[in-house]
């Protein structure tokens, strides 16, 4: 088992309403809504995470997603990585997801992977929802240097850097 990434005394946000959504930890109760968001956003997932990524979205079942979400919930509790859902302000519809991982690089505290449904499905123009979530990440979390591979640095470059 991996050691905690953040020590217990470091505060971790448990959820916040931000400009266009509710951001909170993913739980197993999100499985059906999360799968729906993944299935409707799979093209954006592949674009965001690069070739060979997001392929399992084609065959993802609610049961598969339930297993993934249970694991993400455990990682959150152990503080080894953090997965949050981005939902409509009332929490009824999942719009996307944010994954925070240890970067493993001395020049970054964290690696943030954020995706959302197509903008029209989110009710926000362009990538405004992702920008809101990234702003929340900077304001609410204790990280000083967060990398966003696939956004701020091309995946090909991120994967080849030490």
Z-matrix of the N, CA and C atoms (Angstrom, degrees):
N
C 1 1.457
C 2 1.525 1 108.63
N 3 1.308 2 115.60 1 138.89
C 4 1.460 3 120.47 2 178.89
C 5 1.524 4 110.72 3 -72.87
N 6 1.319 5 114.71 4 150.87
C 7 1.459 6 120.33 5 176.30
C 8 1.522 7 109.06 6 -74.01
N 9 1.333 8 117.11 7 154.59
C 10 1.471 9 118.91 8 177.11
C 11 1.518 10 110.37 9 -57.48
N 12 1.311 11 114.44 10 141.09
C 13 1.456 12 121.15 11 178.33
C 14 1.521 13 108.95 12 -80.17
N 15 1.312 14 116.48 13 -45.18
C 16 1.453 15 121.74 14 176.13
C 17 1.520 16 108.48 15 -111.25
N 18 1.303 17 116.25 16 133.81
C 19 1.461 18 120.90 17 -179.62
C 20 1.523 19 110.85 18 -67.83
N 21 1.337 20 117.28 19 155.34
C 22 1.468 21 120.99 20 -177.07
C 23 1.530 22 114.64 21 -55.64
N 24 1.324 23 117.67 22 -30.27
C 25 1.466 24 119.50 23 -178.37
C 26 1.528 25 113.67 24 -77.20
N 27 1.326 26 117.85 25 -10.69
C 28 1.462 27 121.61 26 177.99
C 29 1.531 28 108.03 27 -82.97
N 30 1.330 29 117.86 28 120.41
C 31 1.469 30 119.36 29 -179.27
C 32 1.521 31 112.65 30 -67.32
N 33 1.329 32 115.01 31 140.23
C 34 1.457 33 122.50 32 178.50
C 35 1.523 34 107.21 33 -124.52
N 36 1.324 35 117.94 34 128.06
C 37 1.466 36 119.65 35 179.33
C 38 1.534 37 111.23 36 -62.20
N 39 1.297 38 115.81 37 135.49
C 40 1.465 39 120.86 38 178.28
C 41 1.523 40 111.32 39 -98.61
N 42 1.312 41 117.75 40 -4.07
C 43 1.456 42 121.59 41 177.58
C 44 1.508 43 111.24 42 150.46
N 45 1.314 44 114.84 43 145.55
C 46 1.458 45 121.25 44 -179.79
C 47 1.515 46 109.72 45 -150.94
N 48 1.311 47 115.64 46 146.68
C 49 1.467 48 120.41 47 168.08
C 50 1.521 49 105.69 48 -88.05
N 51 1.325 50 114.61 49 123.60
C 52 1.459 51 118.70 50 177.47
C 53 1.521 52 107.01 51 -117.93
N 54 1.298 53 117.76 52 -174.46
C 55 1.469 54 122.96 53 -169.87
C 56 1.530 55 114.92 54 -40.41
N 57 1.314 56 118.58 55 -55.51
C 58 1.464 57 120.93 56 -172.63
C 59 1.524 58 113.93 57 -118.75
N 60 1.337 59 117.45 58 3.63
C 61 1.463 60 117.55 59 -175.76
C 62 1.527 61 112.22 60 -159.66
N 63 1.311 62 113.14 61 174.95
C 64 1.455 63 123.54 62 172.68
C 65 1.520 64 105.86 63 -106.08
N 66 1.330 65 118.02 64 126.72
C 67 1.456 66 122.17 65 178.22
C 68 1.526 67 106.62 66 -115.05
N 69 1.334 68 115.57 67 125.83
C 70 1.464 69 120.79 68 -179.15
C 71 1.519 70 108.79 69 -155.14
N 72 1.342 71 117.59 70 165.11
C 73 1.461 72 119.62 71 179.34
C 74 1.527 73 111.92 72 -58.49
N 75 1.324 74 115.90 73 142.13
C 76 1.462 75 121.69 74 173.55
C 77 1.525 76 109.36 75 -68.12
N 78 1.324 77 117.37 76 142.92
C 79 1.460 78 121.46 77 174.14
C 80 1.525 79 108.52 78 -135.01
N 81 1.320 80 115.86 79 170.39
C 82 1.466 81 120.35 80 178.10
C 83 1.519 82 111.38 81 -63.12
N 84 1.318 83 117.46 82 -22.23
C 85 1.471 84 121.03 83 179.19
C 86 1.532 85 112.27 84 -69.88
N 87 1.330 86 116.87 85 -11.16
C 88 1.464 87 121.86 86 179.78
C 89 1.528 88 113.12 87 -92.01
N 90 1.325 89 118.68 88 -0.24
C 91 1.470 90 121.82 89 -168.83
C 92 1.530 91 113.87 90 -52.90
N 93 1.309 92 118.83 91 -53.88
C 94 1.472 93 120.07 92 -176.59
C 95 1.524 94 111.01 93 -65.12
N 96 1.335 95 117.72 94 -43.44
C 97 1.469 96 120.80 95 -179.62
C 98 1.522 97 111.10 96 -69.25
N 99 1.347 98 116.80 97 -37.57
C 100 1.457 99 121.13 98 178.75
C 101 1.529 100 110.15 99 -65.48
N 102 1.333 101 117.13 100 -45.00
C 103 1.465 102 120.58 101 178.58
C 104 1.519 103 110.38 102 -60.51
N 105 1.319 104 117.38 103 -41.91
C 106 1.461 105 120.49 104 178.48
C 107 1.527 106 110.47 105 -59.81
N 108 1.321 107 117.15 106 -42.79
C 109 1.473 108 120.50 107 178.91
C 110 1.526 109 110.75 108 -65.11
N 111 1.326 110 116.54 109 -41.81
C 112 1.471 111 120.36 110 179.01
C 113 1.527 112 110.04 111 -62.74
N 114 1.314 113 117.09 112 -47.73
C 115 1.461 114 120.60 113 -177.53
C 116 1.528 115 111.40 114 -63.71
N 117 1.317 116 117.58 115 -40.22
C 118 1.464 117 119.40 116 -179.51
C 119 1.521 118 112.07 117 -77.26
N 120 1.326 119 117.05 118 -19.02
C 121 1.459 120 120.42 119 -178.26
C 122 1.514 121 113.84 120 -110.89
N 123 1.332 122 118.21 121 15.90
C 124 1.465 123 119.33 122 -173.08
C 125 1.525 124 113.49 123 -63.17
N 126 1.321 125 118.56 124 -32.38
C 127 1.464 126 119.67 125 176.69
C 128 1.521 127 109.63 126 -64.84
N 129 1.336 128 116.54 127 -44.17
C 130 1.470 129 120.36 128 177.53
C 131 1.521 130 111.20 129 -65.11
N 132 1.327 131 117.52 130 -34.98
C 133 1.469 132 120.61 131 177.43
C 134 1.526 133 110.51 132 -61.21
N 135 1.329 134 116.59 133 -46.83
C 136 1.473 135 120.12 134 179.32
C 137 1.526 136 110.34 135 -63.48
N 138 1.341 137 116.78 136 -40.98
C 139 1.467 138 119.98 137 178.48
C 140 1.520 139 110.71 138 -63.60
N 141 1.315 140 116.59 139 -41.99
C 142 1.461 141 121.30 140 -176.09
C 143 1.522 142 112.47 141 -71.65
N 144 1.342 143 117.09 142 -39.98
C 145 1.457 144 120.37 143 -172.63
C 146 1.511 145 114.39 144 -103.28
N 147 1.335 146 117.19 145 0.64
C 148 1.451 147 121.25 146 172.22
C 149 1.511 148 114.80 147 88.84
N 150 1.343 149 115.12 148 173.39
C 151 1.462 150 121.53 149 -178.50
C 152 1.530 151 111.00 150 -57.51
N 153 1.314 152 114.79 151 140.37
C 154 1.458 153 119.57 152 178.36
C 155 1.515 154 114.03 153 79.87
N 156 1.330 155 118.06 154 -0.56
C 157 1.464 156 121.77 155 -179.74
C 158 1.515 157 109.02 156 -108.65
N 159 1.295 158 116.26 157 152.59
C 160 1.450 159 121.07 158 177.06
C 161 1.521 160 113.02 159 73.44
N 162 1.341 161 117.62 160 9.34
C 163 1.453 162 121.12 161 -178.87
C 164 1.514 163 113.61 162 -67.68
N 165 1.340 164 117.27 163 -31.93
C 166 1.462 165 119.75 164 -178.26
C 167 1.525 166 111.53 165 -67.24
N 168 1.319 167 116.98 166 -14.04
C 169 1.469 168 119.87 167 179.05
C 170 1.521 169 111.22 168 -61.93
N 171 1.310 170 117.58 169 -25.38
C 172 1.467 171 120.76 170 -179.48
C 173 1.523 172 112.08 171 -64.04
N 174 1.337 173 116.96 172 -33.68
C 175 1.462 174 120.72 173 -174.65
C 176 1.533 175 112.82 174 -118.76
N 177 1.297 176 117.76 175 9.67
C 178 1.464 177 121.97 176 -176.49
C 179 1.525 178 111.47 177 -63.40
N 180 1.316 179 116.27 178 125.00
C 181 1.465 180 121.14 179 175.51
C 182 1.531 181 108.42 180 -100.04
N 183 1.319 182 116.78 181 166.40
C 184 1.462 183 120.27 182 175.82
C 185 1.526 184 109.12 183 -61.53
N 186 1.323 185 117.24 184 -37.85
C 187 1.466 186 120.77 185 178.06
C 188 1.517 187 112.12 186 -62.55
N 189 1.348 188 116.75 187 -43.32
C 190 1.467 189 120.91 188 176.61
C 191 1.524 190 110.39 189 -59.78
N 192 1.324 191 115.42 190 -45.16
C 193 1.459 192 120.01 191 -178.61
C 194 1.521 193 110.57 192 -66.42
N 195 1.308 194 117.38 193 -35.90
C 196 1.462 195 121.72 194 177.40
C 197 1.528 196 110.65 195 -59.34
N 198 1.316 197 116.71 196 -43.60
C 199 1.470 198 121.18 197 177.37
C 200 1.527 199 109.85 198 -62.46
N 201 1.340 200 116.99 199 -46.66
C 202 1.472 201 120.74 200 179.01
C 203 1.527 202 111.28 201 -59.25
N 204 1.330 203 116.42 202 -44.80
C 205 1.462 204 119.97 203 -177.67
C 206 1.521 205 111.56 204 -67.77
N 207 1.331 206 117.24 205 -35.66
C 208 1.472 207 119.92 206 176.47
C 209 1.528 208 109.39 207 -62.51
N 210 1.331 209 116.31 208 -41.51
C 211 1.459 210 119.88 209 178.49
C 212 1.535 211 110.54 210 -66.08
N 213 1.324 212 118.14 211 -43.89
C 214 1.470 213 120.70 212 178.16
C 215 1.532 214 110.62 213 -61.02
N 216 1.327 215 116.74 214 -39.29
C 217 1.470 216 120.78 215 178.54
C 218 1.532 217 110.07 216 -62.27
N 219 1.326 218 116.73 217 -42.44
C 220 1.472 219 121.26 218 178.74
C 221 1.531 220 110.46 219 -64.57
N 222 1.332 221 117.24 220 -43.47
C 223 1.468 222 120.78 221 178.23
C 224 1.529 223 110.70 222 -60.19
N 225 1.330 224 116.42 223 -40.14
C 226 1.463 225 120.68 224 178.42
C 227 1.524 226 109.74 225 -62.26
N 228 1.334 227 116.21 226 -46.66
C 229 1.474 228 120.83 227 -179.88
C 230 1.528 229 111.14 228 -62.56
N 231 1.330 230 117.01 229 -37.55
C 232 1.468 231 121.45 230 178.90
C 233 1.527 232 112.62 231 -80.48
N 234 1.344 233 116.22 232 -11.94
C 235 1.461 234 123.43 233 179.39
C 236 1.528 235 112.49 234 65.78
N 237 1.348 236 116.55 235 33.07
C 238 1.460 237 120.67 236 177.81
C 239 1.524 238 112.13 237 -95.07
N 240 1.315 239 117.54 238 -25.37
C 241 1.465 240 124.71 239 170.88
C 242 1.524 241 106.14 240 -163.09
N 243 1.324 242 115.56 241 167.14
C 244 1.462 243 119.62 242 -173.82
C 245 1.519 244 110.13 243 -135.07
N 246 1.326 245 115.85 244 126.58
C 247 1.468 246 121.40 245 176.90
C 248 1.525 247 107.49 246 -119.01
N 249 1.323 248 115.26 247 126.93
C 250 1.466 249 121.23 248 -179.47
C 251 1.519 250 109.58 249 -123.64
N 252 1.305 251 115.30 250 145.47
C 253 1.452 252 120.65 251 174.51
C 254 1.521 253 109.00 252 -93.04
N 255 1.309 254 115.83 253 146.53
C 256 1.461 255 122.66 254 172.12
C 257 1.523 256 104.41 255 -108.93
N 258 1.312 257 116.96 256 114.44
C 259 1.460 258 121.17 257 -176.10
C 260 1.522 259 110.24 258 -121.79
N 261 1.331 260 114.90 259 166.98
C 262 1.461 261 118.67 260 173.39
C 263 1.524 262 107.65 261 -59.03
N 264 1.331 263 118.49 262 158.10
C 265 1.466 264 120.61 263 -177.12
C 266 1.532 265 114.16 264 -52.93
N 267 1.341 266 117.42 265 -29.54
C 268 1.467 267 119.79 266 178.01
C 269 1.527 268 112.16 267 -87.15
N 270 1.344 269 117.85 268 -3.07
C 271 1.454 270 122.45 269 178.44
C 272 1.517 271 114.69 270 79.02
N 273 1.328 272 118.49 271 2.57
C 274 1.458 273 121.36 272 -173.87
C 275 1.530 274 113.94 273 -75.91
N 276 1.328 275 117.97 274 -26.95
C 277 1.465 276 120.51 275 -174.80
C 278 1.521 277 110.15 276 -132.59
N 279 1.320 278 116.95 277 127.75
C 280 1.459 279 121.47 278 177.12
C 281 1.527 280 108.51 279 -77.23
N 282 1.322 281 115.35 280 129.65
C 283 1.464 282 121.51 281 -179.61
C 284 1.524 283 112.26 282 -101.71
N 285 1.324 284 116.91 283 -24.63
C 286 1.454 285 120.76 284 -177.88
C 287 1.507 286 110.48 285 175.77
N 288 1.317 287 115.40 286 -161.02
C 289 1.456 288 120.21 287 -174.63
C 290 1.527 289 110.67 288 -151.82
N 291 1.314 290 115.20 289 154.19
C 292 1.461 291 123.19 290 175.16
C 293 1.515 292 107.41 291 -128.30
N 294 1.327 293 116.58 292 126.89
C 295 1.462 294 122.19 293 175.58
C 296 1.519 295 107.70 294 -115.12
N 297 1.323 296 116.01 295 127.98
C 298 1.461 297 122.10 296 176.74
C 299 1.519 298 108.12 297 -113.67
N 300 1.321 299 114.93 298 125.33
C 301 1.453 300 121.10 299 -176.15
C 302 1.522 301 109.74 300 -129.81
N 303 1.330 302 117.32 301 154.06
C 304 1.464 303 118.37 302 171.95
C 305 1.528 304 108.47 303 -62.64
N 306 1.303 305 117.52 304 138.60
C 307 1.454 306 119.88 305 -175.06
C 308 1.521 307 112.51 306 -76.66
N 309 1.324 308 118.67 307 -34.89
C 310 1.457 309 120.09 308 -176.17
C 311 1.516 310 112.62 309 75.84
N 312 1.322 311 116.58 310 7.88
C 313 1.466 312 122.29 311 179.68
C 314 1.520 313 108.92 312 -123.49
N 315 1.308 314 116.55 313 139.82
C 316 1.464 315 118.42 314 -177.81
C 317 1.534 316 114.01 315 -67.21
N 318 1.338 317 117.77 316 -20.04
C 319 1.458 318 120.58 317 -177.81
C 320 1.530 319 113.43 318 -89.84
N 321 1.340 320 118.30 319 1.46
C 322 1.466 321 121.93 320 178.20
C 323 1.529 322 110.34 321 -140.80
N 324 1.330 323 115.84 322 142.10
C 325 1.463 324 121.61 323 175.98
C 326 1.520 325 111.40 324 -82.81
N 327 1.323 326 115.73 325 -31.85
C 328 1.460 327 120.87 326 -172.93
C 329 1.517 328 110.59 327 -150.77
N 330 1.327 329 113.89 328 159.72
C 331 1.463 330 122.26 329 172.38
C 332 1.522 331 105.97 330 -116.85
N 333 1.311 332 116.98 331 125.56
C 334 1.465 333 121.84 332 -178.66
C 335 1.519 334 109.62 333 -114.53
N 336 1.319 335 115.57 334 124.19
C 337 1.461 336 121.78 335 175.20
C 338 1.517 337 107.26 336 -116.05
N 339 1.309 338 116.11 337 116.27
C 340 1.458 339 121.60 338 -175.94
C 341 1.514 340 108.81 339 -125.96
N 342 1.322 341 116.92 340 134.43
C 343 1.457 342 121.05 341 176.32
C 344 1.512 343 108.79 342 -141.28
N 345 1.319 344 114.77 343 160.59
C 346 1.467 345 120.02 344 176.75
C 347 1.521 346 109.56 345 -147.80
N 348 1.317 347 113.92 346 167.14
C 349 1.465 348 120.17 347 174.10
C 350 1.525 349 108.58 348 -60.48
N 351 1.310 350 116.62 349 175.21
C 352 1.457 351 120.80 350 174.71
C 353 1.525 352 109.05 351 -57.51
N 354 1.329 353 118.11 352 144.53
C 355 1.469 354 121.19 353 -176.62
C 356 1.526 355 114.20 354 -50.43
N 357 1.319 356 117.82 355 -41.09
C 358 1.459 357 119.87 356 -178.81
C 359 1.528 358 111.18 357 -63.34
N 360 1.339 359 116.94 358 -33.20
C 361 1.466 360 121.07 359 179.69
C 362 1.519 361 111.85 360 -74.79
N 363 1.336 362 116.30 361 -19.09
C 364 1.466 363 120.68 362 -178.80
C 365 1.519 364 112.35 363 -94.63
N 366 1.305 365 117.11 364 -13.24
C 367 1.457 366 119.87 365 -176.76
C 368 1.514 367 112.39 366 74.19
N 369 1.334 368 116.36 367 22.79
C 370 1.464 369 120.46 368 179.66
C 371 1.526 370 108.48 369 -134.21
N 372 1.321 371 117.67 370 139.14
C 373 1.458 372 119.95 371 178.97
C 374 1.525 373 112.05 372 -72.07
N 375 1.331 374 115.81 373 144.25
C 376 1.458 375 120.77 374 176.12
C 377 1.510 376 112.19 375 54.45
N 378 1.304 377 116.48 376 -135.57
C 379 1.461 378 121.74 377 -179.99
C 380 1.521 379 111.23 378 -104.27
N 381 1.328 380 116.80 379 33.19
C 382 1.469 381 120.16 380 -177.29
C 383 1.526 382 111.89 381 -59.15
N 384 1.332 383 118.28 382 -39.24
C 385 1.458 384 120.45 383 179.26
C 386 1.522 385 110.12 384 -61.47
N 387 1.335 386 117.27 385 -46.07
C 388 1.459 387 120.25 386 177.92
C 389 1.523 388 111.06 387 -60.69
N 390 1.318 389 117.09 388 -39.20
C 391 1.466 390 120.36 389 178.84
C 392 1.523 391 111.02 390 -65.49
N 393 1.334 392 117.27 391 -39.66
C 394 1.466 393 120.66 392 176.79
C 395 1.526 394 110.53 393 -60.90
N 396 1.324 395 116.34 394 -44.09
C 397 1.465 396 120.97 395 -179.09
C 398 1.524 397 109.96 396 -66.12
N 399 1.317 398 117.38 397 -41.76
C 400 1.469 399 120.09 398 178.91
C 401 1.527 400 111.24 399 -64.95
N 402 1.314 401 117.52 400 -36.13
C 403 1.465 402 120.67 401 176.77
C 404 1.536 403 109.65 402 -64.52
N 405 1.335 404 116.02 403 -43.73
C 406 1.463 405 121.20 404 177.72
C 407 1.529 406 110.60 405 -60.31
N 408 1.310 407 116.72 406 -39.70
C 409 1.456 408 121.32 407 178.98
C 410 1.530 409 111.06 408 -58.14
N 411 1.306 410 116.16 409 -45.12
C 412 1.463 411 121.08 410 -179.82
C 413 1.536 412 111.65 411 -68.96
N 414 1.330 413 116.12 412 -39.64
C 415 1.468 414 120.08 413 -175.99
C 416 1.520 415 113.72 414 -80.06
N 417 1.332 416 118.83 415 -34.06
C 418 1.463 417 121.19 416 -170.78
C 419 1.531 418 114.58 417 -102.10
N 420 1.315 419 118.09 418 -19.44
C 421 1.456 420 120.99 419 -175.88
C 422 1.525 421 110.23 420 -103.74
N 423 1.338 422 118.20 421 160.37
C 424 1.467 423 120.91 422 -175.06
C 425 1.522 424 115.37 423 -84.86
N 426 1.330 425 118.27 424 13.27
C 427 1.460 426 120.72 425 -175.83
C 428 1.524 427 111.58 426 -86.36
N 429 1.319 428 115.23 427 141.94
C 430 1.465 429 120.88 428 179.13
C 431 1.522 430 111.75 429 -99.44
N 432 1.343 431 117.11 430 -33.91
C 433 1.464 432 121.83 431 -176.43
C 434 1.527 433 108.76 432 -130.73
N 435 1.320 434 115.91 433 102.70
C 436 1.462 435 121.93 434 -177.71
C 437 1.524 436 109.64 435 -111.05
N 438 1.321 437 116.18 436 126.22
C 439 1.464 438 121.95 437 176.43
C 440 1.519 439 108.86 438 -92.28
N 441 1.308 440 116.31 439 142.01
C 442 1.467 441 121.85 440 175.31
C 443 1.527 442 108.55 441 -123.78
N 444 1.350 443 115.95 442 79.61
C 445 1.469 444 118.69 443 179.09
C 446 1.521 445 111.05 444 -57.82
N 447 1.311 446 114.93 445 143.19
C 448 1.456 447 120.10 446 -177.92
C 449 1.516 448 112.27 447 87.32
N 450 1.314 449 116.58 448 -12.00
C 451 1.459 450 121.43 449 177.12
C 452 1.515 451 109.40 450 -121.01
N 453 1.330 452 116.47 451 -63.27
C 454 1.461 453 121.18 452 -176.51
C 455 1.524 454 112.29 453 -85.33
N 456 1.307 455 115.71 454 -23.59
C 457 1.465 456 121.38 455 179.88
C 458 1.531 457 107.01 456 -142.77
N 459 1.325 458 118.22 457 133.53
C 460 1.466 459 119.65 458 -179.80
C 461 1.530 460 111.38 459 -59.85
N 462 1.341 461 116.18 460 144.56
C 463 1.462 462 120.49 461 179.90
C 464 1.524 463 111.31 462 -55.67
N 465 1.313 464 117.55 463 -40.34
C 466 1.463 465 119.89 464 -178.18
C 467 1.530 466 110.73 465 -59.67
N 468 1.314 467 116.07 466 -39.05
C 469 1.459 468 120.78 467 178.47
C 470 1.535 469 111.11 468 -71.92
N 471 1.333 470 117.17 469 -43.54
C 472 1.465 471 122.36 470 -178.37
C 473 1.529 472 110.98 471 -61.11
N 474 1.314 473 116.71 472 -42.13
C 475 1.463 474 120.67 473 -176.69
C 476 1.521 475 112.60 474 -72.95
N 477 1.336 476 118.13 475 -20.86
C 478 1.465 477 119.60 476 -178.36
C 479 1.523 478 113.23 477 -98.66
N 480 1.332 479 117.78 478 -11.65
C 481 1.461 480 119.56 479 178.74
C 482 1.524 481 109.41 480 -76.21
N 483 1.338 482 116.19 481 148.63
C 484 1.482 483 119.79 482 178.98
C 485 1.513 484 111.71 483 -67.73
